[in-house]
Structure formats: C-alpha cells, structure tokens
Amino acid sequence: MKVRSTSALRRTLAALTLTAALGLTAACSGGQDDPSQASDGGGQAAPAASDGGGQAAPGASDGGGAAGDPQAQEADVSDVPEVVATVNGTEITKDDFVQTYQSQYQQMAMQQQAGGQAPDEEQLKTQVAEQLVNNELLRQGAEDAGIKASDKDIDTTLDEIAKQSGLGSGDEVVSALEQQGISAEQVRQDAASQFAITTYIEQEADIAEPSDEELKAQYDALVEQQSAAGGSAEEVPSFEEMKDQLAQQATMQQQNEAATEIAGKLRESGDVTINV
C-alpha cells in the first residue's frame, strides 16, 4: 500500500541541510522528541545534507567553545578534507559537510550534557559522511527517475517542515534559516531536493499503513517506558490523542528503512569514495 504524499511529506524522510539547521531552532523553541510531549507528530528525522553548499550555522567554527555550555561548544573540523566524498562524480565538499556536522554536534552536546559526556567526534563524522553520501545517492536516483519539484511542491514541503519545527509557516522556515546565514534560494533548493527524494522513495518502496493493533502495542510500550522511568502513566496522552502521531512515527521508521535499503543498492551499482 502506498503512503499518501501528505503523510510522507509530514515526516521528512531524508532530512536535508534545511532540517539539520532547523534542529537547533526547534530545540530553542521547546520542540521535543518525546511523543508524549508532542501534539502534532512533530519530532525530527535524522539530519543529513543536500547537494547544496550552504554556509555553516552561526557559531560553528574550527575552535573549541566554552566547556559546559552546549550552545557554545564547537566541533573541530580542521581535519576535514576539502572533498569529503565523491558520489558518481559529484563531490560532497567540506562546506556541505560542516553545515550538517556542526548542527548535529551541537544537538548531541545538548543531549549529552546531563551525563557529563562529550560527543564522539570521529564516530559522528563517519555518520554524517554516510548520511551525505546516502542522500546524494537518493537525490541522483530521483533525478534519474525524472522527479522534479514544482514551486507548489516546494511550498508544501516548507509548510510541512514548519509544522515539524514548531513554526507557523513555510515563510517562517525561510526566515529562520536566513538568520542562520542560509539564503532563501538555498532553502528552496534543499526543499526541492527533499520533495524529490521523498517522492522517489514512495515510488520505489511499498510502505504499509500500520494497523490499530500495531499502534496500540506501540502506545502500551510508551506507557510502560514512562512508568519505568519513574513517571506516571496518566502523564501520557490517551491512545486516541496520540494515534495519528504514532502512525506517523511508524510510517517514518518504514520510510527510513526503505531509504537505507534503496541507497545501499544504488551504492552497490555506483562509484562512491569517502575521505573521512
């Protein structure tokens, strides 16, 4: 059964530079990944980057920020080569890499601060490089399939990203990213790539709508997890209130698995070199 386009767009499948940068915006505005706290099925997909060469988010440089303040912590990218990877002749540059890496590093620093841990930079660099390569493979696959986003498709994608990020509209998404040094043109290019990739995955993979039984099991596990963490089951919204969000999460998981599988097949038949 094919996933409806609106559902697929609601859950960013291969989150691009666009959504990686928005991760910090959402964190600052109180966005949460805990499904019991979200009202709209929000949450963010794992950030990756598009083929665009945008600028790094403000505050991200080669230096080492103030210890103890995750917002000020800066990752060391001095050892990142100018060409991070090559995918079928297309180069993924250091600029592409740094924009995504810095955003993920800062998010990870915020998440790990409570435990007194520091992000594993080498592991994160490898993960980001793999994300960039997979994203480029999917982008090329969509291009080869003749998929191209219209202006309306781009506007719809930006509006859906706004919902995920706690913003009011696609225009607010553009404005937020412009404040982080990314041009409106680049934002729209990234949104176009995101739409093409999502549509491509829909065409290549059959994603089953989760059954009520599966969603109820998912909900029961969430309630149990809340209780195990010392919370009260009453703090979790009712199943009916969370049903749509749980369905979106289940669909996103299937989509991500499909994206990984398709990218793996494209890599097998392609020419990929990673330099980090």
RAZIPE-V667344 format. One record per residue. N is the residue number from 1. NEAR is the number of other ideal C-beta (glycine too) atoms within 8 Angstrom. Layout:
N	NEAR
N	NEAR
This chain:
1	6
2	6
3	11
4	6
5	8
6	7
7	10
8	15
9	12
10	10
11	14
12	14
13	14
14	14
15	13
16	17
17	15
18	16
19	16
20	15
21	15
22	14
23	13
24	12
25	12
26	13
27	9
28	6
29	9
30	5
31	11
32	8
33	7
34	6
35	11
36	10
37	5
38	12
39	3
40	7
41	10
42	13
43	11
44	15
45	12
46	7
47	14
48	14
49	16
50	14
51	10
52	12
53	6
54	13
55	7
56	10
57	13
58	6
59	9
60	13
61	6
62	6
63	5
64	5
65	9
66	6
67	5
68	4
69	8
70	8
71	7
72	8
73	13
74	13
75	12
76	8
77	11
78	5
79	5
80	11
81	8
82	4
83	10
84	14
85	15
86	11
87	13
88	9
89	5
90	9
91	6
92	16
93	10
94	11
95	10
96	17
97	17
98	12
99	17
100	16
101	14
102	14
103	15
104	14
105	15
106	16
107	11
108	10
109	12
110	10
111	7
112	11
113	9
114	5
115	5
116	5
117	5
118	5
119	10
120	6
121	9
122	6
123	7
124	14
125	11
126	9
127	9
128	14
129	14
130	9
131	13
132	16
133	15
134	14
135	15
136	13
137	15
138	16
139	13
140	13
141	12
142	13
143	9
144	6
145	8
146	5
147	10
148	6
149	11
150	6
151	5
152	6
153	10
154	13
155	9
156	10
157	15
158	16
159	10
160	12
161	16
162	13
163	10
164	15
165	16
166	8
167	12
168	4
169	9
170	11
171	7
172	10
173	16
174	12
175	8
176	12
177	12
178	11
179	6
180	11
181	9
182	12
183	7
184	7
185	6
186	11
187	15
188	11
189	10
190	14
191	15
192	13
193	15
194	17
195	14
196	14
197	15
198	13
199	12
200	14
201	16
202	12
203	8
204	8
205	11
206	5
207	12
208	6
209	8
210	10
211	6
212	5
213	6
214	9
215	14
216	9
217	8
218	12
219	12
220	8
221	8
222	12
223	10
224	8
225	8
226	13
227	10
228	6
229	6
230	4
231	7
232	6
233	8
234	4
235	7
236	9
237	5
238	5
239	8
240	5
241	6
242	14
243	10
244	7
245	11
246	13
247	11
248	12
249	13
250	12
251	15
252	11
253	8
254	11
255	15
256	11
257	8
258	12
259	14
260	9
261	9
262	14
263	12
264	8
265	8
266	12
267	11
268	6
269	5
270	10
271	7
272	11
273	6
274	9
275	7
276	10
